[in-house]
Amino acid sequence: MRSSRAKSVALFLAKLTISLSLVAYLFYLVDFPSFQQQFSELLPVFVGFAVILLLCQSLLSAFKWRTLLVADGVLLKYLYLLKTYMISHFVSLFLPTSFGGDIYRVMAVRKAASNTAKTASSVLFDRLTGLFALLSLAFIGYLTYPGLPFKWLVVLGYLVGLVTFWLGASGWLLDRKKLTKRGLSQKIHMVLESFHTYGKNRRCLMIALAVSFVFQLNIVVINKMYSLAFGLEVPFMVLLAIIPLVYLTEAIPMSINGLGFREGAFVYFYQLIGQTAEVGLGIALLVLTLRYSMGLIGGILLLVTIISDKPKKNSICDSETLS
């Protein structure tokens, strides 16, 4: 047990060291007076628009999550899921990986729904549809802006995402995978069953995909607001090509929530489209600042949840009955 904890701490410290080293190196690369000046000329109105759009992201995510749960027979109130999602965002900001927030979502909703498999499946499928939409937008962006590097990697990633999504939603794995109904195999089988349920429910599937694409497009729009806040006129289609790739770096398991890699990607791609390293790092830090600022809402909700009486199951479940 102690050995396992020691390894976890060592891994966390290694990731933190990598993240901080990368950020320090990026600050070493930029001209600091120029970097400070661009922040002094920041246009707050566009930052305000970005904040509104960031709040819309949470509303969209909670709606998609509830759609998946309802399709699988789990009925929970939208406001409860919205609160849980915002708290999970706060939790993920202080964990080595962004998936830490997903674990919180599963655990919180499991207590309300009394079904770990279905709640875990909803969170996993939520992630899967989001990744598919992200890869699709990156692919579309590359078709309209072919001068960017890593074209083969984007095409390969899109094809892998397409196949993975089809395998999950079609029930093909469920029909062909001979799993014993014990232990981990049973849990995998239950997850695949839920995935197949989403795939069979065309309305649920279309809503989940539509919301995922709107969510990812909204991220590009938010980054357009960031660019305008710095007085930059970067074409939307250019952002559509580079922003999905920037945010994909958050999945790199060698840092804390992509810290360092994400900022490096901003600097790299903004230089690639003719901007300065100072601009790329400035936008990256604005992204980071607003992410943690928005996360405070989830932190407040978590604090209120802890100090208040635990909500009873009947108060968070819909009054509807399942047939």
C-alpha positions as CSV (number, residue, x, y, z in Angstrom):
1,M,0.0,0.0,0.0
2,R,2.8,2.4,1.0
3,S,4.7,1.4,-2.1
4,S,1.7,2.2,-4.3
5,R,1.3,5.6,-2.6
6,A,5.0,6.4,-3.0
7,K,4.8,5.6,-6.7
8,S,1.7,7.8,-7.1
9,V,3.4,10.7,-5.4
10,A,6.6,10.2,-7.4
11,L,4.6,10.2,-10.7
12,F,2.7,13.3,-9.7
13,L,5.9,15.1,-8.8
14,A,7.5,14.0,-12.1
15,K,4.5,15.3,-14.1
16,L,4.5,18.6,-12.1
17,T,8.2,19.0,-12.8
18,I,7.7,18.5,-16.5
19,S,4.8,20.9,-16.6
20,L,6.6,23.7,-14.7
21,S,9.8,23.2,-16.7
22,L,8.0,23.6,-20.0
23,V,6.2,26.7,-18.7
24,A,9.5,28.2,-17.5
25,Y,11.1,27.5,-20.8
26,L,8.3,29.2,-22.7
27,F,8.7,32.3,-20.5
28,Y,12.4,32.1,-21.3
29,L,11.7,32.2,-25.0
30,V,9.5,35.3,-25.0
31,D,10.3,39.0,-24.7
32,F,8.8,39.7,-21.2
33,P,8.3,43.5,-21.7
34,S,6.4,42.9,-24.9
35,F,4.5,40.1,-23.2
36,Q,3.4,42.4,-20.4
37,Q,2.4,45.2,-22.8
38,Q,0.0,43.0,-24.7
39,F,-1.8,42.2,-21.4
40,S,-2.0,45.9,-20.6
41,E,-3.9,46.5,-23.9
42,L,-6.3,43.5,-23.4
43,L,-9.9,44.3,-24.5
44,P,-12.1,43.2,-21.6
45,V,-15.3,43.1,-23.6
46,F,-14.1,40.1,-25.6
47,V,-13.0,38.4,-22.3
48,G,-16.5,38.9,-21.1
49,F,-18.0,37.3,-24.1
50,A,-15.6,34.4,-23.6
51,V,-16.8,33.9,-20.0
52,I,-20.5,33.8,-21.2
53,L,-19.6,31.2,-23.7
54,L,-17.7,29.2,-21.1
55,L,-20.8,29.1,-18.9
56,C,-22.7,27.8,-22.0
57,Q,-20.3,25.0,-22.3
58,S,-21.3,23.7,-18.8
59,L,-25.0,24.0,-19.8
60,L,-24.4,22.0,-23.0
61,S,-22.4,19.3,-21.2
62,A,-25.0,18.7,-18.5
63,F,-27.7,18.5,-21.1
64,K,-25.8,15.9,-23.2
65,W,-25.0,13.9,-20.1
66,R,-28.6,13.8,-19.0
67,T,-29.7,12.7,-22.5
68,L,-27.4,9.7,-22.3
69,L,-28.5,8.8,-18.8
70,V,-32.2,9.0,-19.7
71,A,-31.7,6.8,-22.7
72,D,-30.2,4.2,-20.4
73,G,-33.1,4.5,-17.9
74,V,-31.4,6.7,-15.3
75,L,-33.6,9.8,-14.5
76,L,-31.8,12.6,-12.7
77,K,-32.7,16.3,-12.5
78,Y,-30.8,18.6,-14.9
79,L,-29.8,21.1,-12.2
80,Y,-28.3,18.3,-10.1
81,L,-26.2,17.1,-13.1
82,L,-25.2,20.6,-13.9
83,K,-24.0,21.1,-10.4
84,T,-22.1,17.8,-10.5
85,Y,-20.5,18.7,-13.8
86,M,-19.3,22.0,-12.5
87,I,-17.9,20.5,-9.4
88,S,-16.1,17.8,-11.5
89,H,-14.5,20.7,-13.5
90,F,-13.1,22.2,-10.3
91,V,-11.9,18.8,-9.0
92,S,-10.1,18.0,-12.3
93,L,-8.1,21.3,-12.0
94,F,-6.2,19.9,-9.0
95,L,-5.6,16.3,-10.2
96,P,-2.8,14.9,-12.4
97,T,-5.2,14.2,-15.2
98,S,-8.4,15.8,-16.5
99,F,-10.1,12.4,-16.1
100,G,-10.1,12.9,-12.4
101,G,-13.3,15.0,-12.8
102,D,-14.9,12.2,-14.7
103,I,-14.3,9.9,-11.7
104,Y,-16.0,12.4,-9.5
105,R,-19.0,12.5,-11.8
106,V,-19.3,8.7,-11.7
107,M,-19.1,8.5,-8.0
108,A,-21.5,11.4,-7.3
109,V,-24.2,10.2,-9.7
110,R,-23.7,6.5,-8.6
111,K,-25.0,7.5,-5.1
112,A,-28.1,9.0,-6.7
113,A,-28.8,6.4,-9.3
114,S,-27.4,3.3,-7.5
115,N,-25.9,2.0,-10.8
116,T,-22.2,2.4,-11.3
117,A,-22.1,0.7,-14.7
118,K,-24.7,3.0,-16.3
119,T,-23.2,6.2,-14.8
120,A,-19.7,5.2,-15.8
121,S,-20.9,4.4,-19.3
122,S,-22.6,7.8,-19.7
123,V,-19.4,9.6,-18.7
124,L,-17.3,7.4,-21.0
125,F,-19.6,7.8,-24.0
126,D,-19.7,11.6,-23.2
127,R,-16.0,11.6,-23.6
128,L,-16.1,9.4,-26.7
129,T,-18.5,11.7,-28.6
130,G,-16.5,14.8,-27.5
131,L,-13.3,13.3,-28.8
132,F,-15.0,12.2,-32.1
133,A,-16.3,15.8,-32.6
134,L,-12.9,17.3,-31.8
135,L,-11.1,15.0,-34.3
136,S,-13.7,15.7,-36.9
137,L,-13.3,19.4,-36.6
138,A,-9.5,19.1,-36.8
139,F,-10.0,17.0,-40.0
140,I,-12.3,19.6,-41.5
141,G,-9.9,22.4,-40.5
142,Y,-7.1,20.7,-42.3
143,L,-9.1,20.3,-45.5
144,T,-9.6,24.1,-45.5
145,Y,-6.1,25.0,-44.4
146,P,-3.8,22.3,-45.8
147,G,-0.6,24.1,-45.2
148,L,-0.4,23.0,-41.5
149,P,2.0,20.1,-40.5
150,F,1.0,16.7,-39.1
151,K,-1.6,16.1,-41.8
152,W,-1.1,12.4,-41.8
153,L,-1.5,12.3,-38.0
154,V,-4.7,14.2,-38.1
155,V,-6.2,12.0,-40.8
156,L,-5.1,8.8,-38.9
157,G,-6.5,10.2,-35.7
158,Y,-9.8,11.0,-37.4
159,L,-10.1,7.5,-38.9
160,V,-9.2,5.9,-35.5
161,G,-11.8,8.0,-33.8
162,L,-14.4,7.1,-36.4
163,V,-13.8,3.4,-36.1
164,T,-13.7,3.6,-32.3
165,F,-17.0,5.5,-32.2
166,W,-18.7,3.0,-34.6
167,L,-17.5,0.0,-32.6
168,G,-18.8,1.5,-29.4
169,A,-22.2,2.6,-30.6
170,S,-23.0,-0.2,-33.1
171,G,-23.0,-3.1,-30.6
172,W,-20.5,-5.0,-32.8
173,L,-18.2,-5.7,-29.9
174,L,-21.1,-6.7,-27.7
175,D,-22.3,-9.3,-30.2
176,R,-18.9,-10.7,-30.8
177,K,-17.0,-10.4,-27.6
178,K,-17.2,-13.6,-25.6
179,L,-17.0,-12.3,-22.1
180,T,-17.5,-14.3,-18.9
181,K,-20.0,-12.6,-16.6
182,R,-17.6,-12.1,-13.8
183,G,-15.3,-9.4,-12.5
184,L,-13.9,-7.0,-15.0
185,S,-15.4,-8.8,-17.9
186,Q,-18.8,-8.3,-16.5
187,K,-18.2,-4.6,-16.1
188,I,-16.9,-4.3,-19.7
189,H,-20.0,-6.1,-20.9
190,M,-22.3,-3.8,-19.0
191,V,-20.6,-0.7,-20.4
192,L,-20.9,-2.1,-23.9
193,E,-24.5,-2.8,-23.3
194,S,-25.1,0.9,-22.4
195,F,-23.1,2.0,-25.4
196,H,-25.3,-0.1,-27.6
197,T,-28.4,1.4,-26.0
198,Y,-27.2,4.8,-26.9
199,G,-26.5,3.6,-30.5
200,K,-30.0,2.1,-30.9
201,N,-31.7,5.2,-29.6
202,R,-31.3,7.4,-32.7
203,R,-32.7,10.5,-31.0
204,C,-30.2,10.1,-28.1
205,L,-27.3,9.5,-30.5
206,M,-28.1,12.5,-32.7
207,I,-28.5,14.8,-29.7
208,A,-25.2,13.6,-28.2
209,L,-23.3,14.1,-31.5
210,A,-25.0,17.5,-32.2
211,V,-24.2,18.8,-28.7
212,S,-20.6,17.5,-29.0
213,F,-20.0,19.4,-32.3
214,V,-21.6,22.6,-30.9
215,F,-19.4,22.2,-27.8
216,Q,-16.2,21.9,-29.8
217,L,-17.2,24.6,-32.2
218,N,-17.9,26.8,-29.2
219,I,-14.3,26.2,-28.0
220,V,-13.1,27.6,-31.3
221,V,-15.4,30.6,-31.0
222,I,-14.1,31.2,-27.4
223,N,-10.6,31.2,-28.7
224,K,-11.7,33.6,-31.4
225,M,-12.8,35.9,-28.5
226,Y,-9.3,35.5,-26.9
227,S,-7.7,36.5,-30.2
228,L,-9.9,39.6,-30.5
229,A,-9.2,40.4,-26.9
230,F,-5.5,40.8,-27.9
231,G,-6.5,42.8,-31.0
232,L,-5.8,39.9,-33.4
233,E,-7.9,39.2,-36.5
234,V,-7.2,35.4,-37.0
235,P,-9.6,33.9,-39.5
236,F,-12.1,31.5,-38.0
237,M,-11.2,28.6,-40.3
238,V,-7.5,28.9,-39.3
239,L,-8.6,28.6,-35.7
240,L,-10.8,25.6,-36.6
241,A,-7.7,23.9,-37.9
242,I,-5.3,24.6,-35.0
243,I,-7.4,24.9,-31.9
244,P,-8.6,21.2,-31.8
245,L,-4.9,20.2,-32.1
246,V,-3.9,22.5,-29.3
247,Y,-6.5,21.0,-26.9
248,L,-5.7,17.4,-27.9
249,T,-2.3,18.0,-26.1
250,E,-4.2,17.9,-22.8
251,A,-4.5,14.1,-23.3
252,I,-0.7,13.8,-23.1
253,P,-0.1,11.8,-19.9
254,M,3.3,13.3,-19.1
255,S,2.0,16.5,-17.5
256,I,-0.6,17.9,-15.1
257,N,-3.7,18.3,-17.2
258,G,-1.6,19.1,-20.3
259,L,0.0,22.1,-18.5
260,G,3.1,23.1,-20.5
261,F,2.3,21.0,-23.5
262,R,-0.9,23.0,-24.2
263,E,0.9,26.3,-23.7
264,G,3.7,25.1,-26.0
265,A,1.2,24.2,-28.6
266,F,-0.4,27.6,-28.5
267,V,3.0,29.2,-29.0
268,Y,4.0,26.8,-31.8
269,F,0.8,27.1,-33.8
270,Y,0.4,30.9,-33.4
271,Q,3.9,31.3,-34.7
272,L,3.1,29.0,-37.5
273,I,0.2,31.3,-38.6
274,G,2.4,34.4,-38.5
275,Q,1.9,35.6,-34.9
276,T,4.5,36.0,-32.2
277,A,5.5,33.7,-29.4
278,E,4.3,36.4,-27.0
279,V,0.8,36.3,-28.5
280,G,0.6,32.5,-28.3
281,L,1.8,32.4,-24.7
282,G,-0.5,35.3,-23.8
283,I,-3.6,33.5,-25.1
284,A,-2.5,30.3,-23.4
285,L,-2.3,32.0,-20.1
286,L,-5.6,33.7,-20.6
287,V,-7.1,30.2,-21.3
288,L,-5.5,28.9,-18.1
289,T,-6.6,31.9,-16.0
290,L,-10.3,31.7,-17.1
291,R,-10.3,28.0,-16.7
292,Y,-9.3,28.2,-13.0
293,S,-11.6,31.2,-12.5
294,M,-14.6,29.3,-13.9
295,G,-13.5,26.4,-11.8
296,L,-14.1,28.4,-8.7
297,I,-17.8,28.2,-9.3
298,G,-17.6,24.5,-9.0
299,G,-15.4,24.9,-5.9
300,I,-18.1,27.1,-4.3
301,L,-20.8,24.5,-5.2
302,L,-18.6,21.7,-3.7
303,L,-18.2,23.7,-0.5
304,V,-22.0,24.3,-0.2
305,T,-22.6,20.6,-0.8
306,I,-20.1,19.6,1.9
307,I,-21.5,22.0,4.6
308,S,-25.1,21.4,3.8
309,D,-27.2,18.3,4.5
310,K,-26.6,15.6,1.9
311,P,-29.5,15.6,-0.7
312,K,-31.8,12.7,-0.5
313,K,-32.1,10.4,-3.5
314,N,-35.8,11.4,-4.0
315,S,-34.9,15.1,-4.2
316,I,-32.5,14.6,-7.1
317,C,-34.3,11.9,-9.1
318,D,-37.1,12.8,-11.4
319,S,-40.6,12.0,-10.3
320,E,-41.1,10.1,-13.5
321,T,-41.3,6.3,-13.3
322,L,-39.6,3.9,-15.7
323,S,-41.8,1.6,-17.6
